[in-house]
Amino acid sequence: MAGATTTRKDFLSILDFDASDLERCLELSARLKAERSLGRQAPTADALDGRHVALLFEKPSLRTRTTFEIAVRELGGQTFMLQSAETLGQREDVTDVARNLERWVHAVVIRTYSQRLIEQFAGATRRLSVINALTDEQHPCQAVADFLTLQEHWGFVRGRTVAFVGDGNNVAASFAHAGAMLGVNVHVASPDGYALPHTVVQQATAVARHGARLRLFSDAADAVADVDAVYTDTWTSMGQESEAAVRRQVFAAYQVNEPLMAQARPGALFMHCLPAHRGEEVTADVFESSSAVVFDQAENRLHCQKALLLMLLAPGRV
């Protein structure tokens, strides 16, 4: 496994990995999950001993911050929080911030609005590893956890079909990238003006394997017909609060409810990256149903982020 990852410095996008890296990351995530019960006796409990990881969060966070802090500590490293106002271009240029941090820490986990900013940050250094903990364009850590969850429930993902219903946002983009690499067909249903960006479609098509197809739909029922899982996300993401009323009207026909789930295959899973808004993008009966795997997805953020940290910072230990 180390040979495939020793040249990786950053994880800004699923596209920073090739298919082999992504498959190895999922394998390692599953192993780390199984070994967690060993506590300090786990083989990787000291893998990041002496390593420092900075957390730089411009956006609010529950799952991402908590799981990254635990991940670093369970691998034997140290974390600390940076104030975004001091480090994301308001006080000094982000490239200067990155070059300072490179002298002190080994990695920075960044949760911010601009994908371009995080790319500038990573590009300014030769040694500092930068991990994308969410931008407006991509959410790659979530996608890895999503596919670990599906793999756990199905045993394999290749050849399966998942429908993403709602905004063609950052979560949908990273899920489409990962699905294409893993041979999963992805359907994305969105209203006009909110579709998955054409660039993402092109990128997913370029990395698709095993006949995987990415298809865009305007009708949610058409997208969900005979799929193996249905995924949705909030209609109003952070930074879009002023659009909330309009978005509730635009997306009303894209709510995941029991009639929509009935269009999928029997036993189809329901997915959500959280936080969820019952009565908006999903009804409470679907969210609380036995088909929902949303808390499995949340739990798996921890294990997948541990795997990512190892692959970037301690490839010799995996």
N, C-alpha and C positions, 0 to 999 in steps of 0.2 A: 504493500500500500504506500509506503513512503516514497517510492520512486515516482509515482504519479503526481505527488503533491509538493515535492521539494521546491519547485519553481514558483509556487503560488505565494504571492505576498498579501493580496487583498481578496476580500469577498464583497464586492459591491453589487453584484448581480449574479443570478444563476448562470449567466453566460460567461462568467469568469471561470467556471468549471466546464470541462468537457463531460460527455456522458459517463466515461469511466470514473472520473472524480466524483460525480454525483452518486453513482451506484456505490462506490466505496464509502462515501459519506453516510449513506443510508445503512450500509452494513455495520459501520463503526458505531452509528447512533444506536442501533439495536443491541450491539454488544455492550455499550456503556450503560444502556438502560438495564440490561440483565445484571451487570456488575455493581449497580448502585447500592444494592443491599449489603455489599461487602464493606461499605464505608471506607475508613482509612486503610483497610486491607486491600482495596481495589488496586489492580495493576497500574492504574493511571493516577492514583491519589496524590502523587508528588510530581506529576509530569510537568507542571508549570511552576515548580518550586523556584523562587527567586524572580519570577516574572511578574510584571506590573501591567495591568490593563485599565486604561482610563475609559470612563463612560461619559459621553457627551450627548445629552438629550435635550433637544430644543422643543420636542413635542412631548405631551404627557404619556405616561407608560405605566402599565401594571405588569403584564406578562413579560414583556421584553426586558425591562430593567431587573425584575425579580429573578428571572431565569438566567440572565447573564451573570448577575452577581453570584448566584449559587453555583453556576457552572465553573466560574473561575476559581472560587474557593474550594470546590470539591476536587479540582485538579491541582490544588496546592498553590495557586497564585494569589495575588492581591489585587483588589479593585479600589477605585476611588472615583467620585463624581466630580466633573468639571462644570462650571457655570457657563451655560451657552452664550450669555451676553458677553463674556470675556473671551470666548474662543471661536466664535463663528462669524468673524468679520466686522463686528460692531466696534471693537476696541483696537484690533490690528488685523492685518491681512491674514486670511485663513492659511495661506501657504507658509507664512512666518510662524504661525501657531504650530503647524504640523512639524516644521523643522526644529522648533524648540522641543516638542514632545518626543521627537525621535531620539533626542539625547538622554531622555529620562525613562521612557516606558517602552514596552514591546508591542503594544497594540492599543488601538482606540476603537471603541464601539460607538458609532454615531447614529443618532435618530434625528433627522432634520427634514426640512421641506424640499430642498433642492438636490436633485441627483447630480447636477453639475457641480455644486459646492463640494459634495463628498468625493467626486472624481478629482477635483482640484486638490483637495486635501491629500488624497492618496498619492496623486502624481507628484507632489512636492517632495516626497521622501523616497529613499532607496531601501530603508530597513523597516520602517514602521508599518505594521500590518493594520489595515483599516477594514472594519466590518460594517456593512450596511444593516442597521437595525430598523430601517424603514425610511423611505423618502416618498415624495408624492408620486414618483414614477414606478418604484419597485419595492418589494418586500420579500427578499430572497430567503431569509431565515424562516419565515412563515411557510414558504413553499416546501422547503425540505421537511419540516414537521408534518405538513399535510400529507406528503407522500409516504413518510414513515407510518403515519396513521392508517392510510389505505393499505399499505403493504401488510401491516399487522392484521387487519380485518379480512383481507382477501388472500393473503399468501403470496400473491404476485399482482403487479399492476399492468404489465404489458398487455395491450389489446383491450383494456377496459375503456369506458367512456364516461366522462364527468361533465356535467353542465354547470356552468357558472352563470347565475341569474342576477342581473343588476348592473351596476356601474362597471364599465370596463376600466377599472382603476389599477392601482399598484399591486394589489393582491392578485387580481385577475391576470395581470401581465406576468408576474413571476410564476404563477401557477401554470400559465400557458407555456412559458419557457421550459419549466421542469417537465411538464407532461410530454412535450414534444421529444425531449431527450430520452425519456423513459418508455416511449412507445405507447403513450396514452392519448386517446382522442379527447379533445377538449371542445365543448360547445360553449359559446358565450352569447347570452341573450341580453340585449340592452336597447333602450329607446334611442331614437335619432338624437345625435349630438353627444351621446354618452358611450359610444361603442369603443371597443378596444382599439388603441391607436394602430394605424396602418404599419408603423415601424415595428411594433411588437409582432404583428402578424408575419411580417417579412422575416424577422429574427427567428421566430418559432419555426417557420417553414424551413429555414436554412439549417436548423439543428435537428430537425425531426428524424426519428429512427423507427424502424420496424413498422413502417406504413402509417405512423401517427398523423392525424389530420386535425387542424384547427379550423373550426367553422363558426361564422358569426350569424346570429339570428336576430330578428326584431320581435319575434313572438316567443314568449317564454315556454308555452306548451310544446311548440315545435322543437325547441332546444332540449327539453327534458324527456321527450318521448324515448322510452326504452333505454335510458342511461342507467349506469350503475351507481351513481351518486349525484347529489345536487348540492351545490355550494352557493352561498350568498354572503354578502357583506353589508354593512351599514350603507344607507343611501346618502348620508351626509358625513363625509370624512372631516378630520381635523383641518381647520382653516377654511371650511366651506359653510360655516354656521349661518352666514347671511343668506345662503341659498336654500335653507332647510325647507321652508314652506313650499317653494317651487318644486323642489326635488320630491317632496311627498306626493305632489300631484302627478309629476312626470313618471314616477316609478310605481304608482299604485297598481298597475297591471302586472308588476314583476314581483309581487309578494309571493314568498314560498309558503304555501298553505297545503292542507290535506288534498284538495282537488288537484293541485299541481303535482304533488308528490305521487299521486295515483297514476300519473302519466309515465312515471319512471318504471323500471323493472321492479318486480316484487322483491322486497328486502333491500331496496336502494338506501344508501346511507345519506344522512343530512350533515353538511359541513358548514361551519361558520368560524371565522378567525377571531371573533369577539373584539370589542364589546357588541352585544346584540341589543336590538330594540324590539321587544315583543310587540306585535301589533302593527309594526311597520314592515321591515324587509322579511320578517318571518312571524308566523303565528305561534302563540305559546304552545299549542298542542303539538306542532312539529318540533319545536325547540326542545320540548320535554319528552319527546317520544323515544322509544327504544332504538330507533334508527339514527338518532343523533350521536355524533362522535366528537362534538365540539370540545369537550373537556379532555378527551384523548389528544386532540390537536394541541390544546394548551399545555398539557403535561409534556408532550413530545418536543416542545420548544426547548426545554432544558437539555434533553439528551442530544438533540441535533446541534445545538449551540456548543455543547461540550465537544462534539465531534469536529465541528468547524474550527474551534480554538486549537485543538490538537493538530489538525491537518495543516494549519497555518504556522503555529508557534512551536510545535514539537513533533514534526513528521516522523522522526526516528522512533517515537514511542507508540506508533500505531501500525 
